[in-house]
Amino acid sequence: MINGSAGFLDLLDLEQIEVNIFRGMRLETERTRVFGGHVAAQALVAANSTVDQGRVHSLHAYFLRPGDPAIPILYEVDRIRDGRSFTTRRVVAIQHGRAIFNLACSFHADETGLEHQDAMPDVPDPESLPDSLPVPPDPAVGAPLTYVSGNGLEIRYVNGAPWESDRRPGEREQLWMRARGPLRDDPMLHTAIATFASDLSLVGTILRRHGISAWGRTFFAASLDHCMWFHRPFRVDEWLLYDQESPAAYGARGLAQGKMFTRDGTLVASIAQEGLLRLDLPA
């Protein structure tokens, strides 16, 4: 069991129990399901443990079943391909003898090529924003941010916390985030923490389009799939802007997209996720 800022790093320190099989410790939480970013980050670390060269440039994942936060998760890595430039891995996360999560990821040795990027939005500096999140009215309701309380991430919302009642409908959700304290120079550590954090607010971005507070309605929400593309190396112990929008929602499913920028405006990662949102459930 893991708790506290130091323990947050232990979350990504997997135990190898057999060739291509790893075990990830659980994060202390009062939630009834494992946080999606938790299992995605651990699965990525498991895949990376079997790769000799290159850095991850993309991952594509499906959430198959709710994870049980009371027990560790086993990760089985399939070494699909080891090429000269690209390495491909498939990871299945297992609990109670069943797959709960499936990840495909690709690693690439950087090469020289064309370069361009979108510009970073004009937003306030993180220092001008409140240095602590207001406490949600009911921490037990579907608040992904409860997963990072006391676990090593600092988050500052540009337009106020999602549960604040005075927020109006908006096309974008924007926040600054960083690790609380310096981290070692391990590119996978920084990438894995960004993967964890990338799942914190995407579903809420869909609700943002409708001016719905995630904390003011009875609803069910879950991540269905999650994709990331890592463009350049970065550090999560330095401020990252997470700019998010939701272009479409229909049939209880919504799409959210995000971009992560360093403070100097460099686009380092792009994210897409489809979420399940069932509103107006019985209380």
C-alpha positions as CSV (number, residue, x, y, z in Angstrom):
1,M,0.0,0.0,0.0
2,I,1.3,3.5,-0.9
3,N,0.6,6.8,0.6
4,G,2.3,10.3,0.7
5,S,4.5,12.1,-1.7
6,A,7.4,9.8,-1.5
7,G,5.1,6.8,-1.9
8,F,3.8,8.3,-5.1
9,L,7.1,7.5,-6.7
10,D,7.0,4.0,-5.2
11,L,3.8,3.6,-7.2
12,L,6.0,3.5,-10.4
13,D,8.6,1.1,-8.9
14,L,7.3,-2.2,-10.1
15,E,8.3,-5.6,-8.8
16,Q,9.4,-8.1,-11.5
17,I,8.1,-11.5,-10.4
18,E,8.8,-13.5,-13.6
19,V,10.1,-12.9,-17.1
20,N,7.7,-10.2,-18.6
21,I,5.5,-10.2,-15.5
22,F,5.4,-7.3,-13.1
23,R,3.5,-6.4,-10.0
24,G,2.4,-2.9,-9.1
25,M,1.6,-1.8,-5.6
26,R,-1.7,-0.1,-4.8
27,L,-2.3,3.5,-3.9
28,E,-4.1,4.2,-0.6
29,T,-7.5,5.6,-1.5
30,E,-11.1,5.6,-0.3
31,R,-12.3,5.1,-3.8
32,T,-14.0,1.9,-4.9
33,R,-12.2,1.8,-8.3
34,V,-8.5,2.0,-9.3
35,F,-7.8,5.3,-10.9
36,G,-7.3,4.9,-14.7
37,G,-4.1,7.0,-14.7
38,H,-2.6,4.7,-12.0
39,V,-2.9,1.6,-14.1
40,A,-1.9,3.3,-17.4
41,A,1.3,4.7,-15.7
42,Q,2.2,1.3,-14.2
43,A,1.6,-0.5,-17.5
44,L,3.8,1.9,-19.3
45,V,6.6,1.4,-16.8
46,A,6.2,-2.4,-17.2
47,A,6.6,-2.1,-21.0
48,N,9.6,0.2,-20.6
49,S,11.3,-2.3,-18.4
50,T,11.6,-4.7,-21.4
51,V,12.9,-2.1,-23.9
52,D,16.6,-1.6,-24.5
53,Q,16.6,1.5,-26.7
54,G,14.4,4.5,-27.7
55,R,11.8,6.4,-25.7
56,V,8.0,5.9,-25.8
57,H,6.4,8.1,-28.4
58,S,2.8,6.8,-28.2
59,L,0.4,4.7,-26.2
60,H,-3.1,3.5,-26.9
61,A,-5.1,1.9,-24.1
62,Y,-8.5,0.5,-23.3
63,F,-10.1,0.3,-19.8
64,L,-11.9,-3.1,-19.8
65,R,-13.1,-3.5,-16.2
66,P,-13.0,-1.5,-12.9
67,G,-9.8,-2.2,-11.0
68,D,-9.9,-3.3,-7.4
69,P,-7.9,-0.8,-5.2
70,A,-7.6,-3.4,-2.4
71,I,-5.1,-5.6,-4.2
72,P,-2.0,-5.1,-6.4
73,I,-2.2,-5.3,-10.2
74,L,-0.2,-7.8,-12.3
75,Y,1.2,-6.7,-15.7
76,E,2.0,-9.1,-18.4
77,V,4.2,-7.7,-21.2
78,D,4.1,-9.1,-24.7
79,R,7.3,-8.3,-26.7
80,I,5.6,-7.9,-30.0
81,R,8.5,-6.4,-32.0
82,D,12.1,-5.2,-31.6
83,G,13.1,-3.3,-34.7
84,R,16.1,-1.1,-35.6
85,S,14.1,2.1,-35.1
86,F,10.9,1.1,-33.4
87,T,10.0,-1.2,-30.5
88,T,6.4,-2.3,-29.8
89,R,4.9,-3.7,-26.6
90,R,1.5,-4.9,-25.5
91,V,0.6,-5.0,-21.8
92,V,-2.3,-6.6,-20.1
93,A,-3.2,-5.6,-16.5
94,I,-4.8,-8.5,-14.5
95,Q,-6.7,-8.7,-11.3
96,H,-8.7,-11.7,-10.0
97,G,-7.6,-13.6,-13.0
98,R,-9.2,-11.2,-15.5
99,A,-7.9,-8.5,-17.7
100,I,-8.9,-5.0,-16.5
101,F,-6.8,-2.9,-18.9
102,N,-5.0,-3.3,-22.2
103,L,-2.1,-1.1,-23.5
104,A,-0.2,-1.0,-26.7
105,C,2.8,1.3,-26.8
106,S,5.7,2.1,-29.2
107,F,9.2,3.3,-28.6
108,H,11.4,5.2,-31.1
109,A,15.0,6.3,-31.2
110,D,14.8,10.0,-32.1
111,E,15.8,11.0,-35.6
112,T,16.3,14.3,-37.5
113,G,13.2,15.5,-39.4
114,L,10.7,18.3,-39.9
115,E,9.6,20.3,-36.9
116,H,6.5,22.4,-36.1
117,Q,3.9,22.8,-33.3
118,D,0.8,24.6,-32.3
119,A,1.2,27.7,-30.1
120,M,0.5,27.5,-26.4
121,P,-2.6,29.4,-25.3
122,D,-2.2,32.7,-23.5
123,V,-3.0,31.9,-19.9
124,P,-2.0,33.4,-16.5
125,D,1.3,32.3,-15.0
126,P,0.9,29.6,-12.3
127,E,2.2,31.9,-9.6
128,S,-0.8,34.2,-10.1
129,L,-3.3,31.4,-9.4
130,P,-4.3,30.0,-6.0
131,D,-1.6,27.7,-4.6
132,S,-4.0,25.2,-3.3
133,L,-7.2,23.7,-4.5
134,P,-10.4,24.4,-2.6
135,V,-11.8,21.3,-0.8
136,P,-14.7,19.7,-2.8
137,P,-18.0,19.7,-0.9
138,D,-18.0,15.9,-0.8
139,P,-14.7,14.1,-1.4
140,A,-16.5,10.8,-1.8
141,V,-18.2,11.8,-5.1
142,G,-16.4,11.1,-8.4
143,A,-13.4,13.5,-7.9
144,P,-10.4,12.3,-9.8
145,L,-8.3,14.9,-8.0
146,T,-8.8,13.0,-4.7
147,Y,-6.2,10.6,-6.1
148,V,-3.5,13.2,-6.0
149,S,-4.3,14.7,-2.6
150,G,-1.0,14.3,-0.6
151,N,0.5,12.2,-3.4
152,G,3.1,14.5,-5.0
153,L,1.2,16.6,-7.6
154,E,0.5,20.3,-7.4
155,I,-2.4,21.5,-9.6
156,R,-3.6,25.1,-10.2
157,Y,-6.8,25.6,-12.3
158,V,-6.8,28.6,-14.7
159,N,-10.6,29.0,-14.4
160,G,-11.3,27.7,-10.9
161,A,-11.8,24.2,-9.6
162,P,-14.5,22.0,-11.4
163,W,-16.8,21.9,-8.4
164,E,-17.0,25.6,-7.9
165,S,-20.7,26.6,-8.5
166,D,-20.0,29.9,-10.2
167,R,-18.2,28.3,-13.2
168,R,-20.0,28.9,-16.5
169,P,-20.0,26.7,-19.6
170,G,-16.7,26.8,-21.4
171,E,-15.0,25.3,-24.4
172,R,-11.7,24.7,-22.6
173,E,-10.4,23.3,-19.3
174,Q,-6.9,24.5,-18.5
175,L,-4.6,23.8,-15.5
176,W,-1.0,24.0,-14.5
177,M,0.6,21.0,-12.9
178,R,3.9,19.8,-11.6
179,A,5.4,17.4,-9.1
180,R,5.9,18.6,-5.6
181,G,9.7,18.7,-5.4
182,P,12.6,17.8,-7.7
183,L,12.7,14.3,-9.3
184,R,15.7,12.2,-10.5
185,D,16.8,12.5,-14.2
186,D,14.9,9.4,-15.4
187,P,12.9,10.2,-18.6
188,M,10.5,7.3,-18.0
189,L,9.7,8.5,-14.5
190,H,8.6,11.9,-15.9
191,T,6.7,10.4,-18.7
192,A,4.9,7.9,-16.4
193,I,3.8,10.7,-14.0
194,A,2.5,12.8,-16.9
195,T,0.5,9.7,-18.0
196,F,-0.9,9.4,-14.5
197,A,-1.9,13.1,-14.4
198,S,-3.3,13.1,-18.0
199,D,-6.4,11.2,-16.8
200,L,-7.3,13.5,-14.0
201,S,-9.5,16.1,-15.8
202,L,-10.3,14.9,-19.3
203,V,-13.8,13.6,-18.5
204,G,-14.5,16.8,-16.6
205,T,-13.7,18.7,-19.7
206,I,-16.7,17.1,-21.4
207,L,-19.0,18.3,-18.5
208,R,-17.4,21.7,-18.8
209,R,-18.9,22.3,-22.2
210,H,-22.4,22.1,-20.6
211,G,-21.5,24.0,-17.4
212,I,-22.1,20.9,-15.4
213,S,-20.3,20.6,-12.1
214,A,-19.1,17.0,-11.6
215,W,-19.9,17.5,-7.9
216,G,-23.5,18.8,-8.3
217,R,-25.2,15.9,-10.1
218,T,-25.8,12.2,-9.6
219,F,-23.9,10.5,-12.5
220,F,-21.6,7.8,-13.5
221,A,-18.4,8.5,-15.3
222,A,-15.6,6.3,-16.6
223,S,-12.7,6.4,-19.0
224,L,-13.2,4.1,-22.0
225,D,-9.9,4.5,-23.8
226,H,-6.8,6.7,-23.6
227,C,-4.2,7.7,-26.1
228,M,-1.0,9.8,-25.8
229,W,1.7,11.0,-28.1
230,F,5.0,12.2,-26.6
231,H,6.6,14.7,-28.9
232,R,9.7,15.8,-26.9
233,P,11.4,15.1,-23.6
234,F,10.2,17.1,-20.6
235,R,10.2,17.2,-16.9
236,V,7.2,17.0,-14.6
237,D,9.0,18.7,-11.7
238,E,8.7,21.9,-13.8
239,W,5.3,23.5,-14.6
240,L,3.3,22.0,-17.5
241,L,0.2,23.6,-18.9
242,Y,-2.6,21.1,-19.6
243,D,-4.9,22.6,-22.2
244,Q,-8.1,20.5,-22.9
245,E,-11.2,20.7,-24.9
246,S,-14.1,18.4,-25.9
247,P,-15.1,18.5,-29.6
248,A,-18.1,16.1,-29.4
249,A,-20.4,14.1,-27.2
250,Y,-23.2,11.7,-28.1
251,G,-24.9,8.5,-26.9
252,A,-23.5,8.8,-23.3
253,R,-19.9,9.0,-24.8
254,G,-17.8,12.1,-25.0
255,L,-14.4,12.8,-26.6
256,A,-11.8,15.0,-24.9
257,Q,-8.5,16.1,-26.2
258,G,-5.6,17.7,-24.5
259,K,-2.1,19.2,-25.1
260,M,0.7,19.6,-22.6
261,F,3.1,22.5,-22.9
262,T,6.2,23.4,-21.0
263,R,6.3,26.9,-19.5
264,D,8.3,28.2,-22.4
265,G,5.6,27.2,-24.8
266,T,7.0,23.9,-26.1
267,L,4.3,21.3,-27.0
268,V,5.5,18.0,-25.4
269,A,2.5,15.7,-25.5
270,S,-0.9,15.3,-27.1
271,I,-3.8,13.3,-25.5
272,A,-7.2,12.0,-26.5
273,Q,-9.7,10.1,-24.5
274,E,-13.3,8.9,-24.8
275,G,-15.3,8.9,-21.6
276,L,-18.6,7.3,-20.6
277,L,-21.0,9.7,-18.9
278,R,-24.4,8.6,-17.6
279,L,-26.3,11.5,-16.1
280,D,-29.4,11.7,-13.9
281,L,-29.0,8.3,-12.2
282,P,-31.1,7.6,-9.2
283,A,-29.5,9.0,-6.0
